[in-house]
């Protein structure tokens, strides 16, 4: 353990969720100190805690000093392709965060995820979940081709700082619709539009950028955001 409780070595956990269990992995950030934030990061509907997108995100953030906890939702732990109902997703998320607090005693905790995983985290944040910030990658504002079915009702209730990234080619998030939703959001919401990126943050070769460069820029922005919004929160919990 380092001073303040943050562990300096990788840890693998089995996390109880009701009468079931799921897997979680903690990996410390590069040169992370006790005050550095810990991110609990959830996968998307078709992914898992070891998929390419989650691993790439975790590795880029860890290289910038942010420690990351990855985990599986219960349906994916059971190798099912059908996501759990939202309350079950939230129960799993809550159980993982409880384990993180027990094992690591973080001074600053950020919740978030990709697509569905980020949506689950945002719903917890809207309910007043105890965290210092929210990271959303590819927030699924609406189903593809169904912009009238917005998943936005809870967003104005979020009180913690938010950083959100969506691609301008993401069929799950029409930029004009998201910007309209954000006019009703009162919290500190830092919105980033990744030009030419799709739901997986893949960019066309004609953009002149690689997917890795895009993720590197996202990670840089997250690290800068954490420095901006976390200092006041970096105090030991009573």
N, C-alpha and C positions, 0 to 999 in steps of 0.2 A: 504493500500500500504506500502511496505517496502521501505527503502531508495534506490533511483535509479530507482524505478518504478515497480519492480517485485511484483506482488500481492501475498499475503500470504494465500489466501483462494481459494477454488475451484470455478470455474466459468463455466456456461453453456451459449453458444452463438448460435444465429441464424446468419449465415453468408450469405450475398447476393453474388450470382454468376450470373452475367448477370441478367436475369429476374427470376431466381430461387433462392432457399435458401437451405442451408444444415446445419447440426448440427456440433458443435465443443465443446469440453470440455477441460478446463485447470485444471490441478492438480499440485500443487506445490510440489517440492521435499522436502524431509525431511531436515530440517534445512538449506534450500537453502537461500543464501544471494543474494543481488542485482546483484552481479557479476556472479552468477552461470548461466550456459547456459540453455536456454530453447530449448527443442527439439520439433519440429513439426513432428509428426509421422503418416504416412499413412498406411492404411491396404492393404492387398493383394487382388487379383481379386475376390476370392471367400469369402472374409471376410467382416468385417465391423469394425467400431471403438470400438465396445464392444465385439468383438470375443475373444476367450480364449487366442490366441497368442498375440494379441495387448494388452489386459489387463495385461497379465503376464509380457510382456516386460515393459510396463509402470510402473507397480508396483515395479519390480526389480530395474529399473533405478531411480525411485523416492526415493527408500530406500537409494540410494547412492547420493542423493542431486541434481539430475537432474530433473527439472520441465518438464512436458510433456503436449503437446496439441494433443489430438486425434480428428479425424474428419472423416466424411463420404464423399466419392466421391458422386456426384449427383445421379448416377444410383443406388447406394446402399441406398441412402436416400429415393428413390422412390421404394425401395424393388424389384428392378430388379436384375437379375443375369447376365445381359450382360454389361460388362464394357463399359464406355464411350470411345470415340476415345481419343488418347493421348493428342491432343491439349486441349480437354475439361478437362481431368484430370489435366493438367498443369494449366489451368485457375482456377480450383477449389483450387488447392494447393496455387496458388498465392493470391487468395482472402482470404484464411484462414491466410496466413502469414501477409497480410496487416492488418487483424483484430488483430492478435497477437501484431504487432508493435503498433497499436493504443491503445490497452488495457493495454499492459504490458511494453512497451518501453524496450525490452531486450537489454542488453549490449553485449550478445553473443547469436547468434541464430544458431542452427543446424537443418538441414532438413534431412529427411530420411523416411524409411519405410520398410515394409516387401514385398518382391517379386515385384509385379507390382507397389506398392506404392513407393518402393525404386527406381525402374526404372524411374518413373515419376520425382522423386526428382533429380535423377542423370542427367536427361535431362535438367532440369532447371539449375542445377549447371554447366553443360557444356555450357549453354548459358550465363553464367556470372551472375546468380542470386545472389542477395546480401545476403550472409550468411557466417558464419565462419567455417562451416564444414558439412560433409555429412556422415550419418550412413546408411549402407546397410545391411539388414538381408535377407539372402536367395536370393541374386541377381539372377534373371532369365536370365542367359547368353544365353540360347537357349531353345527351346521347348523340352520336353522329347523325346528322340529318334531321334532328328533332330539336331545333333551337327553342321551341316553345316550352319544352320540359326542363326548365331551369332548376338546378340544385343549388339554390342561393338563399333560401328562406332563413337559414341559420347564420349566415355570414355576418350580418350587421350586429349580432350579439357577441362576437368575438372581441375580447378586451386586450389580449396580449399582442405584442408586436408580431407582424406577419411578413415573411418574404415569400413571394410566389413567382414561379417561372412557367411560362407557357410558350409554345412555338406559334408563330403566325400561321403555320399550315396545320395546326392541331384541329381535327374535326370534332373534338370534344369541347372546344372552347373558342367560340367566335369572339375575336378581340373587341368589337363594338359592344357586344352584349356584356362582356366582363367589365369593360370600362363603365358601362351604365350601372351595373351592380355596385361597383366600387364607389359610386357617388353616394350610396346609402350606408357605406361602411365608415365608422367613426374612428376605428383604431389606427395605429401606425401601420399601414399596409404598403410595403414596397413591392411594386409590380414590375416585373421584367418580361419584355416580349423578345423572344429569341427569333430573330429574322430568318425566315425560311425553314424553321425546324418543325417537325411533325410531333406526334404524341410521344414518340420515343426520343425526341431531340436529335433525330437524324436530319442532316442537312444535305442538300443536293451538291454534287461536285461543282456545279456552276457557281455555287456560293463562294468558292475560294477558301472554304474552311473545312476542317475535318470534324467528325463527331467528337473526337478527343479534345480538340481545341474548344469546342462549344462547352463541354463539361468542365474543362479547366476554367473557363470564364465564369460559369455558374458557381463553381466552388470558390473562386476568388470573391465573387459578390456575396456569397453566404458568409465567408470569413470576415469581410468588411462589415457586413450587417451585424454579425455577432459582436464585433468590437464596439459597434455604435450603440446597440440596444442592451447589451448584457452588463456593462460595468456596474450599474446601480443594483443589479441583482446578485452580484458575486459576493455574497456575504454568507457566512455559515447559517444554516437554518437553526431556529431556537430548539 
